[in-house]
Amino acid sequence: MLGAPDPARQPGAPAWDHPRPSTTSVPCRPCDACARPACSEPATATLSYGYASATVWLEPLTPEGHPMTHDLCERHASRTVAPRGWELVDRRSPVRLAPPLAS
């Protein structure tokens, strides 16, 4: 079914069907900037596509990079829209606001 999530894909599982490269020499990933042009905000989410299932995944920033993913800052991740006929699956943790301070 078009737009249905891939039943074999578990949370945190890669959306691509080839192994990620070794990351033994990769430095701190959270230091990476957003992949959007002219944006220097720190990346907080990883965007990946499942072409076979017509699914776009937004997940917490992955610890290693891959050519088939894009790291985005919070602002750009929050504005992400799936192409027509695709499903957007946002697996990031919901933002929890601190309770109001008692006065």
C-alpha positions in Angstrom: 0.0 0.0 0.0 1.4 3.4 -0.9 2.6 5.3 2.1 2.4 2.4 4.5 5.4 2.1 6.7 7.8 -0.7 6.0 6.8 -3.5 8.5 10.3 -4.8 8.6 11.8 -1.5 9.6 12.2 -1.2 13.4 12.7 2.2 15.2 16.3 3.2 14.7 16.9 0.7 11.8 18.4 2.2 8.7 16.2 3.1 5.8 18.8 2.0 3.2 19.6 -1.6 2.3 23.4 -1.5 2.4 25.6 -1.3 5.5 26.8 2.0 6.9 30.6 2.7 6.6 32.8 2.2 9.6 32.8 5.1 12.0 35.9 4.4 14.0 37.5 7.6 12.9 34.3 9.8 12.8 34.4 12.6 15.4 31.5 14.0 17.4 28.4 13.9 15.2 26.3 16.3 17.2 28.8 19.0 16.2 27.6 18.7 12.6 25.6 21.5 11.1 22.3 21.3 9.4 22.4 20.0 5.8 20.2 22.8 4.5 22.2 25.4 2.5 23.2 28.5 4.4 22.0 27.0 7.7 24.7 26.8 10.4 22.5 25.6 13.2 23.5 22.3 14.9 21.9 19.2 13.5 19.4 17.5 15.8 17.6 15.0 13.6 18.4 12.6 10.7 16.2 12.5 7.7 16.0 9.3 5.6 13.9 7.9 2.8 12.4 4.5 2.1 11.7 4.6 -1.6 10.1 1.1 -1.7 7.6 2.0 1.0 7.3 5.7 0.0 8.2 6.7 3.6 10.2 9.6 5.0 11.7 9.1 8.5 12.7 11.8 10.9 14.7 10.3 13.7 17.0 11.6 16.5 20.4 12.4 15.2 22.2 9.2 14.3 25.7 8.6 15.7 27.2 8.1 12.3 26.7 9.7 8.9 25.7 8.0 5.7 25.3 9.3 2.1 21.7 8.3 2.0 20.7 10.5 5.1 20.5 14.2 5.8 21.0 15.8 9.2 18.7 18.7 9.9 18.5 21.3 12.7 15.3 21.5 14.8 13.8 24.3 12.7 14.2 22.5 9.3 13.2 19.1 10.7 10.0 20.5 12.1 9.2 22.0 8.7 9.8 18.8 6.8 6.9 17.7 4.6 6.7 14.3 2.8 6.2 14.3 -1.0 2.7 13.8 -2.2 1.7 10.2 -1.7 4.4 9.5 0.9 4.1 9.1 4.6 6.2 11.1 7.1 7.1 9.1 10.2 8.5 11.3 12.9 10.3 9.2 15.5 11.9 12.0 17.4 11.0 12.3 21.1 8.3 14.9 21.7 9.6 18.1 23.2 8.7 18.3 26.9 8.2 21.7 28.2 9.2 22.4 31.8 6.2 22.9 34.1 5.5 26.5 35.0 7.2 27.8 38.0 5.1 28.5 41.1 5.0 32.2 41.9 
